[in-house]
Amino acid sequence: MKIAGIPAIVTGAVYGLGAATARRLAADGAIVAMLDLDGDAAEATAKDIGCIGFVCNVGSADSAEAAIAAARKRHGPAGIVINCAGIGCGSAVGGRDGRPADLAWFERVVRVNLTGTFNVICLAAANMMARAPNEDGERGVIVNTGSTSGYEGQIGQAAYAASKGGVIAMGIALVREFARSGIRVMTISPGPLDTRMFNGMFEGADNRLLDAAHFPRRAGKPEEYAKIVADIVGNPMLNGESIRRDGALRMGRVDQTGFWPVTKRSMKCALRSITSASATLRNAA
Ligand SMILES: NC(=O)c1ccc[n+]([C@@H]2O[C@H](COP(=O)([O-])OP(=O)(O)OC[C@H]3O[C@@H](n4cnc5c(N)ncnc54)[C@H](O)[C@@H]3O)[C@@H](O)[C@H]2O)c1
């Protein structure tokens, strides 16, 4: 589906992946509505790039319905819907001090990441079905954001992993239903990205996560995510798939102390220990 001239909705559009995606789609000619929990920032950012912004809590049926209806009123039914709104929040499940995790923690993460994604899909798909199909029979495309954690959740990330696994799993079920309406559903499942979420959430663990990738061993850039979105929209054969965008990150046991993957840093550390041990032995002799 071409991007130029198509009404688009991006959730979580103020920061990180959503912001980069809104910019990219707008630059490619889409008519973008930016939805975010922070409505003032959404409006201000949208103005900067010639879009419109609305407050929207994706986890609330009423809030999302109002925002999507407002976007439809201004732009018509969206043919491109990108779900980037999400939160990350870790917790021990059994509790380090013997107290079990708070159920509200689990429900909050699932509410935003999984229920919120589903909520936006329901509302947006109903509108999308009302669009006239293009020459390929296509009415629209929905892109959801999973995560590497949806395949291999790290320690402390049971809620996040469950929410992202749910996003990945529902993709094919939606494809089966939406196929007859000419609507595609894709998921992008990123590894670490240089955004507020990653930089805040994994302080201390981030280098270990990055080291667990094969190549490249760095955080992804939000613009690289946005480029995949543009590629997905433009390629009608991409459907029902979750694309990992993580430099072949395989987490192994990276977040358990006592095991570290062999990296330049761990080699340096090991060499330092050997050198210092040799010096001690030399001095003793
Ligand atoms: N950053 C990473 O390393 C990484 C890796 C894998 C997956 N992801 C996923 O990518 C998506 C975007 O993450 P990011 O790194 O850009 O995070 P971010 O914190 O930079 O941005 C998230 C955006 O979502 C908005 N938001 C939060 N809760 C919302 C709600 N209830 N309703 C509407 N908007 C809400 C925030 O205001 C913000 O603009 C998330 O789904 C996240 O789980 C991120």
The ligand as an SDF file (V2000), in Angstrom:
LIG
                    3D

 44 48  0  0  0  0  0  0  0  0999 V2000
   12.9560    0.6120   23.7610 N   0  0  0  0  0  0  0  0  0  0  0  0
   13.1540   -0.6880   23.6670 C   0  0  0  0  0  0  0  0  0  0  0  0
   14.2700   -1.1830   23.9110 O   0  0  0  0  0  0  0  0  0  0  0  0
   12.0330   -1.5940   23.2080 C   0  0  0  0  0  0  0  0  0  0  0  0
   12.3360   -2.9240   22.8790 C   0  0  0  0  0  0  0  0  0  0  0  0
   11.3000   -3.7570   22.4830 C   0  0  0  0  0  0  0  0  0  0  0  0
   10.0060   -3.2950   22.3980 C   0  0  0  0  0  0  0  0  0  0  0  0
    9.7270   -1.9980   22.7340 N   0  0  0  0  0  0  0  0  0  0  0  0
    8.3390   -1.5630   22.6470 C   0  0  0  0  0  0  0  0  0  0  0  0
    8.2640   -0.4640   21.7680 O   0  0  0  0  0  0  0  0  0  0  0  0
    7.1570    0.3610   22.1200 C   0  0  0  0  0  0  0  0  0  0  0  0
    7.6250    1.7960   22.2370 C   0  0  0  0  0  0  0  0  0  0  0  0
    8.6120    1.8700   23.2510 O   0  0  0  0  0  0  0  0  0  0  0  0
    9.6320    3.0930   23.3620 P   0  0  0  0  0  0  0  0  0  0  0  0
   10.9600    2.4940   23.6020 O   0  0  0  0  0  0  0  0  0  0  0  0
    9.4350    4.0270   22.2330 O   0  0  0  0  0  0  0  0  0  0  0  0
    9.1230    3.7080   24.7410 O   0  0  0  0  0  0  0  0  0  0  0  0
    8.9670    5.2290   25.1820 P   0  0  0  0  0  0  0  0  0  0  0  0
    8.7570    5.1960   26.6440 O   0  0  0  0  0  0  0  0  0  0  0  0
   10.0940    6.0380   24.6430 O   0  0  0  0  0  0  0  0  0  0  0  0
    7.6160    5.6800   24.4520 O   0  0  0  0  0  0  0  0  0  0  0  0
    6.3790    5.0950   24.7690 C   0  0  0  0  0  0  0  0  0  0  0  0
    5.2840    6.0480   24.3890 C   0  0  0  0  0  0  0  0  0  0  0  0
    4.0300    5.4450   24.7410 O   0  0  0  0  0  0  0  0  0  0  0  0
    3.2420    6.4020   25.4470 C   0  0  0  0  0  0  0  0  0  0  0  0
    2.3270    5.6920   26.3380 N   0  0  0  0  0  0  0  0  0  0  0  0
    2.6010    5.0050   27.4740 C   0  0  0  0  0  0  0  0  0  0  0  0
    1.4950    4.4960   28.0140 N   0  0  0  0  0  0  0  0  0  0  0  0
    0.4690    4.8540   27.1920 C   0  0  0  0  0  0  0  0  0  0  0  0
   -0.9350    4.6420   27.2150 C   0  0  0  0  0  0  0  0  0  0  0  0
   -1.5250    3.9540   28.2130 N   0  0  0  0  0  0  0  0  0  0  0  0
   -1.6760    5.1500   26.2030 N   0  0  0  0  0  0  0  0  0  0  0  0
   -1.0900    5.8610   25.2020 C   0  0  0  0  0  0  0  0  0  0  0  0
    0.2200    6.1210   25.1450 N   0  0  0  0  0  0  0  0  0  0  0  0
    0.9950    5.6130   26.1240 C   0  0  0  0  0  0  0  0  0  0  0  0
    4.2600    7.2660   26.1890 C   0  0  0  0  0  0  0  0  0  0  0  0
    3.7320    8.5130   26.5750 O   0  0  0  0  0  0  0  0  0  0  0  0
    5.3600    7.3860   25.1230 C   0  0  0  0  0  0  0  0  0  0  0  0
    5.1250    8.4310   24.2230 O   0  0  0  0  0  0  0  0  0  0  0  0
    6.6110   -0.2180   23.4330 C   0  0  0  0  0  0  0  0  0  0  0  0
    5.5160   -1.0370   23.1430 O   0  0  0  0  0  0  0  0  0  0  0  0
    7.7460   -1.0590   23.9390 C   0  0  0  0  0  0  0  0  0  0  0  0
    7.3010   -2.0990   24.7660 O   0  0  0  0  0  0  0  0  0  0  0  0
   10.7110   -1.1360   23.1260 C   0  0  0  0  0  0  0  0  0  0  0  0
  1  2  1  0
  2  3  2  0
  2  4  1  0
  4  5  1  0
  4 44  2  0
  5  6  2  0
  6  7  1  0
  7  8  2  0
  8  9  1  0
  8 44  1  0
  9 10  1  0
  9 42  1  0
 10 11  1  0
 11 12  1  0
 11 40  1  0
 12 13  1  0
 13 14  1  0
 14 15  2  0
 14 16  1  0
 14 17  1  0
 17 18  1  0
 18 19  2  0
 18 20  1  0
 18 21  1  0
 21 22  1  0
 22 23  1  0
 23 24  1  0
 23 38  1  0
 24 25  1  0
 25 26  1  0
 25 36  1  0
 26 27  1  0
 26 35  1  0
 27 28  2  0
 28 29  1  0
 29 30  1  0
 29 35  2  0
 30 31  1  0
 30 32  2  0
 32 33  1  0
 33 34  2  0
 34 35  1  0
 36 37  1  0
 36 38  1  0
 38 39  1  0
 40 41  1  0
 40 42  1  0
 42 43  1  0
M  CHG  2   8   1  16  -1
M  END
$$$$
